[in-house]
Amino acid sequence: MRRFLSFRDFDWTLLGMVLVLCTVSVLEVYSATLHTKYAGFHTKQMFWISGGLVAMFIFAKIDYHKLIDFVPWAYGVCLVALVAVMFFGQKVLGARRWIKLGPMHFQPSEWVKLVLILAVARYFANLGGRSLTWKDILKAFVLVGVPLLLVLKQPDLGTSLTYTPILVAGLFLGGINLRQALILLTACIVLVAGVWSSGKLLKPYQKARLTSFINPDNDPRGTGYQLLQSKIAVGSGGVWGKGAAKGTQTQGDFLPIPHADFIFAAFGEEHGFVGALLVLLLYFLILMRLIQNAQTAADLSGSLIIMGIVAVLTFQIAVNVGMVIGFMPVTGIPLPLMSYGGSSVLFAFLALGVAMNVRMRRFVN
């Protein structure tokens, strides 16, 4: 039994796949913004990726048990940061989501995802794998629900939704039984229906976005515009695509924010069905590799951490891809490791660093 850490235990295969995806990201950000007002953003994306790599290696060396021990303090700091955003955050397009730190913009809601993954893993690991009581389940809901409501208040529906798969993964792996799951599912459906009909929690434009994907032609110049342009871009790519920097929807500035939320639509227009399929295959291999690492973790907390990461990434990929092809409403959820954005990229690499951390300690006492 080995008792020492070595970067030989680092998952270099996983890192290789991630770097391929990041290379695709930089090239696509460059291509999609070449003739738009966002030209040059690919250099910023390279900066965030480089910083993310450094952070990943640092987090891979810090014992994840120490991170779990520190998580109550981190959770408190995150709550304070989310409250601070409501009062001091920079307002952009009607929402307060960022705190300006010099030349950079810091989005606390993205960092909360990693803290919640660790907090949920700590909570269920401390329960020891026993059958969950309703009190245990209620505490888990409060743990995730408080930051979720604070982010929803900003308002940021997309990011708040990414917290839910963390809770679901924790409940599933933590030992919830079928009867409890069915009761919770029914209660959640009733709650969502009540919130929707009340009109008090969601803004009018948020409700419009959530319904416009059903029939975007009802408002082609308003709530349905983004979705229609995205579907046109993806469809016009055909099998092989139009070629790099040759997408008419993207270069003509019809496709909104092609380097961020709709980067998959821009990629599909330029590289077609084959290119999009290869990217999805790469995501699948990355997720399967993470699940394999979760299965070999030294303890329950390690498995919970990695599966929490898998849950968030899977949710973001499914919602973003579904969004650009018209199967999901437009919620502003970025595509992990492809969409431009410092907070999103750094979260992904920090999460991967913690996953590597768990892997490297699977043989360490």
DOMAR-393790 format. One line per field, with one value per residue (C-alpha): x, y, z; residue in three letters; residue number from 1. Coordinates in Angstrom, 2 decimals, decimal comma, always signed. Layout:
<nodes>
u <- X	...
v <- Y	...
w <- Z	...
type <- ALA	...
seq <- NUM	...
</nodes>
This chain:
<nodes>
u <- +0,00	+1,54	+1,68	+2,99	+1,67	+3,06	+1,96	+2,35	-1,10	-2,40	-4,99	-3,00	-5,47	-8,28	-6,12	-5,25	-8,92	-9,64	-6,80	-8,11	-11,50	-9,85	-7,95	-11,25	-12,67	-9,90	-10,04	-13,82	-13,88	-11,36	-13,31	-16,75	-15,66	-13,28	-15,54	-17,62	-17,30	-15,98	-12,79	-9,78	-11,64	-9,72	-6,60	-8,54	-9,81	-6,21	-5,39	-8,25	-7,32	-3,69	-4,76	-7,16	-4,39	-2,21	-5,12	-5,92	-2,43	-2,48	-5,81	-4,64	-1,92	-4,14	-5,67	-9,38	-10,12	-8,65	-10,88	-13,88	-12,86	-12,60	-15,89	-18,14	-16,06	-16,06	-19,83	-20,27	-18,00	-20,01	-23,27	-21,74	-20,47	-23,90	-25,55	-22,87	-23,64	-27,24	-26,10	-22,72	-22,69	-22,32	-25,64	-25,56	-28,71	-30,89	-29,08	-26,52	-24,20	-20,66	-18,39	-15,75	-12,20	-9,98	-9,99	-11,66	-15,24	-15,81	-18,99	-19,48	-22,33	-19,92	-17,62	-20,55	-20,96	-17,61	-18,24	-21,66	-20,16	-17,75	-20,44	-22,91	-20,17	-19,20	-22,81	-23,71	-20,33	-20,84	-24,15	-22,11	-24,20	-27,16	-30,76	-31,84	-34,55	-36,82	-34,84	-31,63	-33,29	-34,67	-31,22	-29,77	-32,45	-31,68	-27,93	-28,41	-31,59	-30,22	-27,53	-29,89	-32,49	-29,85	-28,62	-32,18	-32,72	-29,89	-31,70	-29,70	-32,00	-29,45	-26,72	-29,21	-30,49	-26,97	-27,09	-29,95	-27,98	-25,52	-28,39	-29,86	-26,52	-25,99	-29,45	-29,08	-25,64	-26,45	-29,08	-32,52	-35,09	-37,60	-40,62	-38,86	-37,70	-41,24	-42,68	-39,98	-40,51	-44,24	-43,65	-41,16	-43,61	-46,33	-43,92	-42,69	-46,27	-47,18	-44,19	-44,94	-48,59	-47,87	-45,59	-43,72	-40,37	-39,62	-39,31	-41,62	-38,69	-37,55	-40,99	-41,03	-37,67	-38,84	-41,93	-40,59	-38,68	-42,03	-42,99	-40,32	-42,13	-44,72	-42,15	-39,36	-37,88	-38,18	-38,05	-37,81	-34,99	-32,01	-33,46	-34,48	-31,06	-29,35	-31,43	-30,76	-27,01	-26,96	-29,17	-27,21	-24,02	-25,25	-23,06	-19,58	-20,15	-19,34	-15,76	-13,94	-14,88	-17,33	-20,57	-22,98	-25,16	-22,15	-20,09	-23,16	-23,81	-27,21	-26,26	-26,16	-22,99	-21,50	-18,41	-20,33	-23,74	-24,21	-20,71	-22,02	-24,35	-21,43	-19,32	-22,13	-22,53	-18,82	-18,08	-21,43	-22,99	-19,72	-17,80	-20,60	-20,76	-17,01	-17,25	-20,11	-18,09	-15,20	-17,51	-18,80	-15,27	-14,39	-17,48	-16,87	-13,29	-14,49	-17,02	-14,25	-12,21	-15,22	-15,49	-11,86	-12,01	-10,63	-13,79	-17,41	-16,59	-14,22	-16,85	-19,47	-17,18	-16,44	-20,04	-21,15	-18,77	-20,09	-23,68	-23,01	-21,03	-23,61	-26,44	-24,67	-23,77	-27,29	-29,03	-26,66	-26,71	-30,47	-30,86	-29,06	-31,00	-34,39	-35,02	-34,48	-35,37	-32,70	-31,33	-27,82	-25,97	-22,46	-20,99	-18,22	-14,64	-15,89	-17,89	-15,90	-15,87	-13,32	-15,51	-16,91	-13,49	-11,88	-14,71	-14,25	-10,51	-10,81	-13,42	-11,11	-8,28	-10,34	-11,26	-7,57	-6,96	-9,34	-7,74	-4,20	-5,17	-6,97	-3,98	-2,84	-3,69
v <- +0,00	+3,29	+6,03	+8,90	+11,22	+11,40	+13,13	+9,71	+9,10	+12,23	+11,44	+12,59	+10,96	+13,09	+16,20	+15,45	+15,28	+18,49	+20,30	+19,14	+20,61	+23,85	+24,09	+23,71	+26,44	+28,96	+28,27	+28,57	+31,77	+33,21	+32,02	+33,01	+36,53	+37,26	+39,78	+40,84	+43,33	+40,50	+40,02	+39,28	+37,45	+34,26	+35,75	+36,36	+32,78	+31,55	+33,62	+32,06	+28,55	+29,10	+30,39	+27,47	+24,96	+26,47	+26,43	+22,83	+21,59	+23,52	+22,02	+18,56	+18,73	+19,97	+17,02	+17,07	+16,10	+19,47	+21,18	+19,38	+20,49	+24,09	+24,06	+25,45	+28,65	+28,76	+28,26	+31,23	+33,42	+32,48	+33,49	+36,84	+37,32	+36,54	+39,03	+41,61	+41,18	+42,22	+45,53	+46,30	+44,16	+45,68	+45,82	+44,53	+43,99	+44,35	+41,78	+42,11	+39,10	+40,47	+42,24	+44,37	+43,83	+46,25	+45,28	+41,92	+40,93	+38,30	+36,20	+34,60	+32,35	+30,31	+29,63	+28,62	+25,51	+24,10	+24,97	+23,32	+20,16	+19,93	+20,88	+18,28	+15,63	+16,47	+16,38	+12,98	+11,42	+12,37	+10,50	+7,35	+5,94	+5,10	+5,35	+8,96	+10,34	+13,21	+15,42	+14,55	+15,36	+18,67	+19,76	+18,93	+21,04	+23,98	+23,58	+23,96	+26,04	+29,11	+30,00	+28,93	+31,48	+34,20	+33,62	+33,49	+36,88	+38,51	+37,36	+34,48	+31,58	+29,65	+29,47	+28,76	+25,76	+24,29	+23,85	+21,35	+18,43	+18,71	+18,09	+15,32	+13,51	+13,82	+12,44	+9,58	+8,51	+9,38	+6,68	+8,11	+5,37	+5,10	+6,13	+9,28	+10,10	+9,83	+12,01	+14,64	+14,57	+15,12	+17,92	+19,63	+19,51	+21,05	+23,70	+24,64	+24,86	+27,09	+29,38	+29,60	+30,49	+33,00	+35,10	+36,40	+34,61	+34,71	+37,93	+38,32	+38,03	+34,82	+33,26	+34,41	+32,72	+29,49	+29,33	+30,79	+27,61	+25,81	+28,18	+30,85	+31,99	+33,72	+36,45	+36,13	+39,56	+39,33	+36,33	+33,87	+35,67	+33,96	+30,50	+30,99	+32,33	+29,49	+26,84	+28,48	+28,45	+24,79	+23,70	+25,62	+23,80	+20,60	+17,51	+19,02	+22,71	+25,89	+26,09	+28,10	+31,80	+31,21	+30,91	+33,50	+33,58	+33,97	+36,40	+38,39	+39,06	+37,38	+34,75	+36,40	+36,11	+33,34	+33,06	+32,39	+30,78	+29,99	+28,77	+25,29	+26,80	+28,71	+25,54	+23,54	+26,10	+26,06	+22,33	+20,69	+17,57	+15,64	+18,30	+18,70	+14,93	+14,73	+17,44	+15,59	+12,37	+14,16	+15,36	+11,80	+10,42	+13,10	+12,32	+8,56	+9,09	+11,11	+8,43	+5,83	+7,94	+8,19	+4,41	+4,06	+6,80	+5,90	+6,87	+7,95	+11,66	+11,34	+9,53	+12,13	+14,99	+13,59	+12,58	+16,07	+17,46	+14,99	+15,98	+19,70	+19,23	+16,82	+19,20	+22,18	+20,25	+18,84	+22,18	+24,24	+21,85	+21,38	+25,15	+25,85	+23,19	+24,23	+21,36	+23,49	+27,09	+29,79	+30,02	+31,46	+28,33	+28,18	+25,12	+23,85	+24,46	+25,80	+28,95	+32,11	+33,34	+33,58	+32,44	+29,50	+28,33	+28,67	+26,73	+23,87	+23,64	+23,95	+21,19	+19,03	+19,78	+18,46	+15,37	+14,78	+15,25	+12,39	+10,16	+10,78	+9,78	+6,57	+4,50	+6,80	+5,95
w <- +0,00	-1,08	+1,53	-0,57	-3,21	-6,69	-9,86	-11,47	-9,98	-11,70	-14,37	-17,36	-19,75	-18,35	-18,50	-22,12	-23,10	-21,20	-22,98	-26,36	-25,44	-24,29	-27,58	-29,44	-27,20	-27,95	-31,69	-31,77	-29,70	-32,16	-35,19	-33,89	-32,93	-35,81	-37,53	-34,55	-31,71	-29,53	-31,59	-29,42	-26,67	-27,49	-25,88	-22,67	-22,84	-23,07	-19,99	-18,00	-19,13	-18,11	-14,71	-14,37	-15,05	-12,33	-9,88	-10,81	-9,96	-6,67	-5,65	-6,69	-4,00	-1,14	+0,72	-0,06	+3,55	+4,58	+2,03	+3,53	+7,03	+5,83	+3,91	+6,70	+6,68	+2,88	+2,85	+5,20	+3,07	-0,03	+1,62	+2,60	-0,97	-2,45	-0,11	-0,99	-4,70	-4,06	-2,58	-4,20	-7,34	-10,77	-12,61	-16,19	-18,29	-15,21	-13,06	-10,28	-10,62	-10,59	-8,14	-9,84	-8,57	-10,47	-14,16	-13,46	-12,72	-10,03	-10,12	-6,67	-7,83	-9,98	-7,02	-4,84	-7,00	-5,89	-2,24	-2,41	-3,93	-0,98	+1,57	+0,31	+0,21	+3,80	+4,97	+3,49	+4,30	+7,97	+7,89	+7,27	+4,43	+6,69	+5,52	+5,31	+7,58	+6,57	+8,93	+7,06	+3,74	+5,02	+6,22	+2,79	+1,11	+3,40	+2,76	-0,99	-0,93	+0,87	-1,72	-4,52	-3,45	-3,04	-6,60	-7,93	-6,31	-8,38	-10,67	-12,19	-12,93	-14,98	-12,32	-9,52	-11,48	-11,59	-7,81	-8,01	-9,54	-6,62	-4,20	-6,37	-6,61	-2,85	-2,05	-4,53	-3,31	+0,29	+0,59	-0,23	-0,79	-3,63	-1,52	-0,29	-3,82	-5,24	-2,45	-3,02	-6,77	-6,34	-3,82	-6,15	-9,07	-6,92	-5,62	-9,11	-10,35	-7,40	-7,93	-11,65	-11,15	-8,38	-10,58	-7,52	-7,73	-11,47	-13,44	-16,49	-18,93	-17,20	-17,61	-21,24	-21,88	-20,28	-22,50	-25,76	-26,69	-27,18	-30,00	-30,64	-33,80	-31,60	-30,86	-33,47	-32,73	-28,96	-26,63	-29,53	-31,37	-29,72	-30,11	-33,74	-34,74	-32,88	-34,64	-38,02	-37,30	-36,24	-39,14	-41,77	-40,74	-42,35	-42,09	-42,45	-41,66	-43,53	-42,35	-39,71	-39,66	-42,53	-40,59	-41,94	-38,83	-36,57	-38,63	-39,59	-35,90	-36,04	-33,47	-30,02	-27,89	-30,09	-27,87	-24,65	-24,17	-27,88	-28,70	-29,52	-32,13	-33,67	-33,65	-35,23	-38,02	-38,82	-38,32	-38,90	-37,43	-37,49	-35,55	-32,99	-32,53	-31,90	-29,23	-27,52	-27,68	-25,99	-23,23	-22,80	-22,43	-19,87	-17,79	-17,97	-16,84	-13,86	-12,92	-13,10	-10,67	-8,35	-8,26	-7,14	-4,46	-1,05	+0,85	+0,51	+0,69	-2,27	-4,35	-3,43	-4,44	-7,90	-8,56	-7,52	-10,14	-12,72	-11,90	-12,41	-15,64	-17,07	-16,25	-17,83	-20,98	-21,40	-20,81	-22,98	-25,93	-25,55	-25,46	-28,74	-30,66	-29,27	-26,82	-23,72	-22,75	-22,92	-19,37	-19,81	-18,66	-20,23	-21,92	-19,58	-20,81	-24,14	-23,42	-22,82	-19,23	-16,44	-13,54	-15,51	-16,72	-13,30	-11,64	-14,12	-13,51	-9,73	-9,78	-11,92	-9,49	-6,59	-8,66	-9,37	-5,66	-4,85	-7,48	-6,28	-2,73	-3,54	-2,36	+0,46	+4,07
type <- MET	ARG	ARG	PHE	LEU	SER	PHE	ARG	ASP	PHE	ASP	TRP	THR	LEU	LEU	GLY	MET	VAL	LEU	VAL	LEU	CYS	THR	VAL	SER	VAL	LEU	GLU	VAL	TYR	SER	ALA	THR	LEU	HIS	THR	LYS	TYR	ALA	GLY	PHE	HIS	THR	LYS	GLN	MET	PHE	TRP	ILE	SER	GLY	GLY	LEU	VAL	ALA	MET	PHE	ILE	PHE	ALA	LYS	ILE	ASP	TYR	HIS	LYS	LEU	ILE	ASP	PHE	VAL	PRO	TRP	ALA	TYR	GLY	VAL	CYS	LEU	VAL	ALA	LEU	VAL	ALA	VAL	MET	PHE	PHE	GLY	GLN	LYS	VAL	LEU	GLY	ALA	ARG	ARG	TRP	ILE	LYS	LEU	GLY	PRO	MET	HIS	PHE	GLN	PRO	SER	GLU	TRP	VAL	LYS	LEU	VAL	LEU	ILE	LEU	ALA	VAL	ALA	ARG	TYR	PHE	ALA	ASN	LEU	GLY	GLY	ARG	SER	LEU	THR	TRP	LYS	ASP	ILE	LEU	LYS	ALA	PHE	VAL	LEU	VAL	GLY	VAL	PRO	LEU	LEU	LEU	VAL	LEU	LYS	GLN	PRO	ASP	LEU	GLY	THR	SER	LEU	THR	TYR	THR	PRO	ILE	LEU	VAL	ALA	GLY	LEU	PHE	LEU	GLY	GLY	ILE	ASN	LEU	ARG	GLN	ALA	LEU	ILE	LEU	LEU	THR	ALA	CYS	ILE	VAL	LEU	VAL	ALA	GLY	VAL	TRP	SER	SER	GLY	LYS	LEU	LEU	LYS	PRO	TYR	GLN	LYS	ALA	ARG	LEU	THR	SER	PHE	ILE	ASN	PRO	ASP	ASN	ASP	PRO	ARG	GLY	THR	GLY	TYR	GLN	LEU	LEU	GLN	SER	LYS	ILE	ALA	VAL	GLY	SER	GLY	GLY	VAL	TRP	GLY	LYS	GLY	ALA	ALA	LYS	GLY	THR	GLN	THR	GLN	GLY	ASP	PHE	LEU	PRO	ILE	PRO	HIS	ALA	ASP	PHE	ILE	PHE	ALA	ALA	PHE	GLY	GLU	GLU	HIS	GLY	PHE	VAL	GLY	ALA	LEU	LEU	VAL	LEU	LEU	LEU	TYR	PHE	LEU	ILE	LEU	MET	ARG	LEU	ILE	GLN	ASN	ALA	GLN	THR	ALA	ALA	ASP	LEU	SER	GLY	SER	LEU	ILE	ILE	MET	GLY	ILE	VAL	ALA	VAL	LEU	THR	PHE	GLN	ILE	ALA	VAL	ASN	VAL	GLY	MET	VAL	ILE	GLY	PHE	MET	PRO	VAL	THR	GLY	ILE	PRO	LEU	PRO	LEU	MET	SER	TYR	GLY	GLY	SER	SER	VAL	LEU	PHE	ALA	PHE	LEU	ALA	LEU	GLY	VAL	ALA	MET	ASN	VAL	ARG	MET	ARG	ARG	PHE	VAL	ASN
seq <- 1	2	3	4	5	6	7	8	9	10	11	12	13	14	15	16	17	18	19	20	21	22	23	24	25	26	27	28	29	30	31	32	33	34	35	36	37	38	39	40	41	42	43	44	45	46	47	48	49	50	51	52	53	54	55	56	57	58	59	60	61	62	63	64	65	66	67	68	69	70	71	72	73	74	75	76	77	78	79	80	81	82	83	84	85	86	87	88	89	90	91	92	93	94	95	96	97	98	99	100	101	102	103	104	105	106	107	108	109	110	111	112	113	114	115	116	117	118	119	120	121	122	123	124	125	126	127	128	129	130	131	132	133	134	135	136	137	138	139	140	141	142	143	144	145	146	147	148	149	150	151	152	153	154	155	156	157	158	159	160	161	162	163	164	165	166	167	168	169	170	171	172	173	174	175	176	177	178	179	180	181	182	183	184	185	186	187	188	189	190	191	192	193	194	195	196	197	198	199	200	201	202	203	204	205	206	207	208	209	210	211	212	213	214	215	216	217	218	219	220	221	222	223	224	225	226	227	228	229	230	231	232	233	234	235	236	237	238	239	240	241	242	243	244	245	246	247	248	249	250	251	252	253	254	255	256	257	258	259	260	261	262	263	264	265	266	267	268	269	270	271	272	273	274	275	276	277	278	279	280	281	282	283	284	285	286	287	288	289	290	291	292	293	294	295	296	297	298	299	300	301	302	303	304	305	306	307	308	309	310	311	312	313	314	315	316	317	318	319	320	321	322	323	324	325	326	327	328	329	330	331	332	333	334	335	336	337	338	339	340	341	342	343	344	345	346	347	348	349	350	351	352	353	354	355	356	357	358	359	360	361	362	363	364	365
</nodes>
